[in-house]
């Protein structure tokens, strides 16, 4: 049965459904607010909140979100995503290509720790069987059984104490009008449990601290990764732009004067003695 033109238009209009934006000629509405009211009024972090959550945050909520976003923007050219952006530029990619290449590296291992830590915190928060301390132990046992001994959000290969985490947790402590502090307590309890288990201090890092803030602010764990990518994209852009101004062609991960380690077969040849002529 053929469709009428009106049915075709209705079907096309229903193909995408969104509560985020309403666009008509001369009108752009974001979550019901005319864009011209938002421009010059909302900060960028507040706009992020509105887009993801559907409501305008309080100034205190926006400031805490902003602090977490600022903290994670960059960690130097030795961070794989940043290195990729710079190498991509020297291979001739424009900014968009360099950024896309770098962002694609932000996956489970490099970029996913914040989300994983939020999932761990959420599991502890949801466990009502006894004390929070006992819930921490159960969650750690389950996580280690499923994923191995490395706990996302704790310890850092470069920093003994991550200065970003220290500052973010200090901001949470004075934000009692915005958050109730239960995820900060959970993070501290995980930190203490890891020290008991290992016999050494494994302090919370940037991923653990931003996981505290995003959890305190009510973001879903999956958004923790998205927010980290949004933050780190600023650093990726800055490094790609800087490399484009510095120039350079086809720069690899290390200078050509530094050799890599070859671990293959010792030198050999396909040349054969006459006795081997028939061994093919």
N, C-alpha and C positions, 0 to 999 in steps of 0.2 A: 504494500500500500504506500503510495507516494505521499510525501509530506507537503503541506501547504507552505508557502513562503513564510507565513507567520510562525508556523511550527519550527521551521528551520532557524529562524531568528531567535525564538525562545530557547531552543536547544543550544544554540551557540552562546547565548547570554548566560545559560546555566552551567556552561562547561567549567568555568572557574568561579568559585565562591570564596569571598574574603570578607573578613570583618575589619581588615586593616586600613584599607584606603578606598575612597570613593572619588572617582575622577569624572568630571563632565566638562564641557567647554566653559572655560572661565572659572572653574571650581576644582580645588584639590582639598579633600577632607581626609585627615589622618585620625583614625579612631573617633570620628565625629567632630573633630576640631578643624576649622578652616586653617590651612597652612599659614596664611598671613598672620594669624594670631600666635602661632608657634614660633615663627621666625623672629629672632630678637628677644624672645621671651624665655624659651626653654634652652637649657644648656644641651650640649650633645649627649652626655650621659642620661639626662632626663628624657631626651628624645629616644634613646635606645630603650629605656624603661617603658615608655609609652608604646613603642612599636611592639615590644615583646609581651608586655603585661596588660595593655589595654587601658591603663589609667596613668595620669600624671603623678609622679612620685612627689613626696615631700622634699623640701630642700635638703634635709638631713639624709634621707634615703639616697638622693642623687649624689650627694657629696661622698657617701661611703662607697657607692658604686664607682664613682669617678676615681677614688683612691685606688681601688683594686685594678681598674683599667690602666691607670698611670703606672702602677708598680710593675706591670708585666710587659711594657712596650719593647724592651730590648735587653739582650744579654751578650752583646758583642759578636764579632765575626766568627768566633769559634762555635757559636750556636748553629747547628746545621741549617736551619731555615734561613738565617741571616747570610751564612756563607753561600747558600744556594742562590740567593737573590743577587749577590755580588758576582758570582761566577757566571750566572745567566746573562748579566749585562755585558760581561767581557766576551761572551759568545755571540753578541749581537742582538739579544732580545731587548725590546722596549720595556718600559716600566710595567705595563700590564702583564707581559709575558714573564718578567722576572718575579713579580708578585705572585702570579698564579703558580709558578714552579715552586716557590718557597712555601706557599700556603699548603700545597699538596703534600709537603713533608710533615705537616703538623697532624700526626695521626696518633695511634695509641701510645707509642713510646715517647716521641718528642711532640708534645702538645696535648696528650690525652690524660695526663696525670691529675689535672684539676677535676675533670669529670669523674675519674675513678675514685679520687679522694672524696668527692661529694657523695658518691654512691656508698662508700664505706661509712661516712658519717650518717647518711640516711638510714642505713641498715642498723646502726647502733641506736639511733634516735627512735626507730620503730620497735626495737626490742624492749618489751615491757616486763620480761621475766626476771625480776630481781633488780639489783643495782645497776647503775650505768657502768660501773667498773667491770662488773661481770659481763655485761653486754659487749664492752670493748674487747674483752678476751675472746668471747665467742666469735665476734665479727672478724678479729684478726686471724683466728684459727681457720675460719671458713675462707677468708681471702687467700691466705697462704696455701691452703690445700688446693684452691682453684687456680691460683696465678703464680705461686712461688713466693720467695721470701722478701722480695723488694716491695715495700709498702709505699704507694704513691703519695706524694705530699710531705715526705719526711726524708731528711738527709740531702746533701748536695755534693756533687763531685768537685765543686770549685770552692764553695763557701763552707767554713766550719759552722758559722752562724749566719744565716741569710738576713742581711740588713733590711730587706724589703718585708720579710715576714715579721720581724720585730716591730717595725713601724705600723704595719697593718693591724696587728693584734692590739697594739696600743690604742689605735683609733677605735677598734671595736669595744675596748674596755670603757671608753668614755662616751659611747653611743647608746646609752641605756634607754634613751627616748625613741630609738629606732629599732633596736634588736633586743632580744631577751638574754642573749649570751650563752644559750645552751649548746650551740655548735662550737663556740670557742672553748667551752668546758670539755666537750667531747674531744676536740683536737688536742687539748692539753693532756687529757687522759690517755689518748693514743700515744702521745709522745712519752709519757711516763711508763706506759706498758712496754713500749719498745726498749726503753732503757733497762727495765727489769729483765726483759727476755735476753737482751744481748750483752748486758753488762757495760754498755757504753751509751753515751748520749747521742741520740739521732734527732736533732731538732727539726721542727717544722720548717719547711721551705716555702718559697713563693706560691707553689701550687696548693700546699696545705692551707696557707693563710688566705688565699683568694677563695679556696673552697669553703672556708669558714664564713667569709663575708657573703659570698653568693648564696650559701645555705641559710645564713641568718636573714638575708633579704628575701628569701622565698623563691629563688630561681630553681628550676628543675635541674638535676645533674647534667643532662645532655646539653643544656644551655651553658654550663660551665666551660665546655670545650669551645663552643661558639664565641663566648665572650673573651676567652683567652686568644682565639684567632683574631677577633676584632682588635684586641689590644696589640698583639704582636705585629699585626699588619702595619701599624705605624712605624715600628722599627724597621720592618722589611722595606717599606717605601723609602725611608730615610737612607738606608744603606744602599739600596739600588740607585737612588738619585746621586748620592755621593760618589759611588763607583762610576756612574756615567760621566761625572765631571772630572774624575781622576784619569779616565781613559784606561788603556790596557786591553790586551787581546788574549782571549782563551786562557784565562788564569784558572789553573786547577786548584785542588784543595791544599797544595803545598808547593813551594818554589821548586823549579826543576833542578836546582843545585842540591836538593835533599832527595836522596833515592828512597824508593820504597823497598820492602823486603820481598824478594822472590823466594818461594819455598817449593818450586816445582822440580822436575826431573833435571839431573845434571846435563850439561851439553852433550848432544849426540848427533849422529849424522845418518842420512839415508844411504850414503855411499856404502856399497857392498863389495866384499871380496868375490872373486870369480866362483868360489865354492857356494856362494849364496844365490847364484843367478836363478835357480829354480824354486827358490823359497818365497814366492809371491802369492 
